[in-house]
């Protein structure tokens, strides 16, 4: 009976605490690259979340991917490119653990809608 109680308590604690540990993941930030310094391993981006420029470190030892999972070269990190970054905070600095390059956004001009003017007067119902 005592072992059964211990097993139930163990199962309950696993169900309570395990999901939080399994769901834990690195913090994520998205934004537009402002500058990249491959020699220093730094990248500055305009963060969508913080609405300001943020510098990330450790760029020279990080995996860079396109959203389709293909490995991307460092040269694809260019100013103006939208990225998603996983990072970890150490000693007050944000160190990159993974970079995902979002698809390049192409600028499509808005369609031009012609204005049509008519010489036909609108029909107005005046009643009986």
C-alpha positions in Angstrom: 0.0 0.0 0.0 2.8 2.3 0.9 4.6 1.7 -2.5 1.3 2.4 -4.3 1.0 5.7 -2.6 4.6 6.5 -3.5 4.0 5.6 -7.1 0.9 7.8 -7.2 2.8 10.7 -5.7 5.6 10.3 -8.1 3.3 10.1 -11.1 1.4 13.2 -9.9 4.7 15.2 -9.5 5.9 14.1 -13.0 2.6 15.2 -14.5 2.8 18.5 -12.7 6.4 19.5 -13.3 7.5 17.6 -16.5 5.3 19.6 -19.0 6.9 22.9 -17.9 10.4 21.5 -18.4 9.5 20.0 -21.7 7.9 23.2 -23.0 10.8 25.4 -21.8 12.7 26.9 -24.8 15.2 29.6 -25.5 13.8 33.2 -25.7 13.1 34.4 -29.2 13.3 37.8 -30.8 12.4 38.9 -34.3 13.4 42.0 -36.2 15.3 43.7 -39.1 19.1 43.4 -39.3 20.8 46.8 -39.0 24.4 45.7 -39.0 26.6 42.6 -39.0 30.2 42.3 -37.9 31.3 38.7 -38.6 34.9 39.3 -37.2 33.5 40.5 -33.8 30.6 38.0 -34.0 28.1 40.8 -33.4 24.8 41.6 -35.0 22.5 44.5 -34.3 18.8 44.4 -35.2 15.8 46.5 -34.7 13.7 44.3 -32.4 10.0 43.9 -33.2 9.3 43.2 -29.5 11.4 45.9 -27.9 11.0 48.5 -30.6 14.6 49.5 -30.4 18.1 48.4 -31.6 19.5 45.3 -29.8 23.0 43.9 -30.2 23.5 40.1 -30.1 26.8 38.3 -29.6 28.3 35.0 -30.6 27.4 35.2 -34.2 30.6 33.6 -35.4 29.7 30.3 -33.8 26.0 29.9 -34.5 23.8 27.9 -36.9 22.1 30.0 -39.5 19.1 28.5 -41.4 16.4 29.6 -43.9 12.9 28.9 -42.7 12.8 25.8 -45.0 15.6 24.3 -42.8 18.4 24.8 -45.3 21.7 26.0 -43.9 22.5 29.6 -44.8 25.9 31.2 -45.2 26.9 34.2 -43.1 26.7 36.4 -46.2 22.9 36.0 -46.2 22.8 38.1 -43.0 22.5 41.5 -44.6 21.0 44.7 -43.4 17.3 45.0 -44.0 16.7 41.2 -43.8 14.0 40.0 -41.4 15.3 37.4 -38.9 14.1 35.3 -36.0 16.8 34.7 -33.3 16.9 32.3 -30.4 19.3 33.5 -27.7 20.4 33.1 -24.1 21.4 35.8 -21.7 24.8 35.5 -20.1 26.5 38.2 -18.0 24.2 40.9 -19.2 24.7 40.1 -22.9 22.4 38.3 -25.4 24.2 35.4 -27.1 22.7 33.9 -30.3 22.0 30.2 -30.3 20.2 30.0 -33.6 19.3 32.4 -36.5 16.3 31.8 -38.9 16.3 33.9 -42.0 12.7 34.8 -42.9 11.8 35.0 -46.6 12.8 38.2 -48.4 9.9 40.4 -48.6 9.3 41.6 -52.1 7.7 45.0 -52.5 4.6 44.6 -54.8 3.2 47.9 -55.9 -0.5 48.4 -55.2 -2.7 47.9 -58.2 -3.8 51.1 -60.0 -7.6 51.4 -60.1 -8.8 53.7 -62.8 -11.3 56.3 -62.0 -14.2 56.1 -64.4 -16.4 59.1 -64.8 -19.8 58.8 -66.5 -21.9 61.4 -68.3 -25.1 59.4 -67.4 -27.1 61.0 -64.6 -28.1 58.7 -61.8 -31.7 57.5 -61.7 -33.5 59.1 -58.8 -36.9 57.7 -57.7 -39.3 60.5 -57.0 -42.3 58.4 -56.0 -45.8 58.3 -57.5 
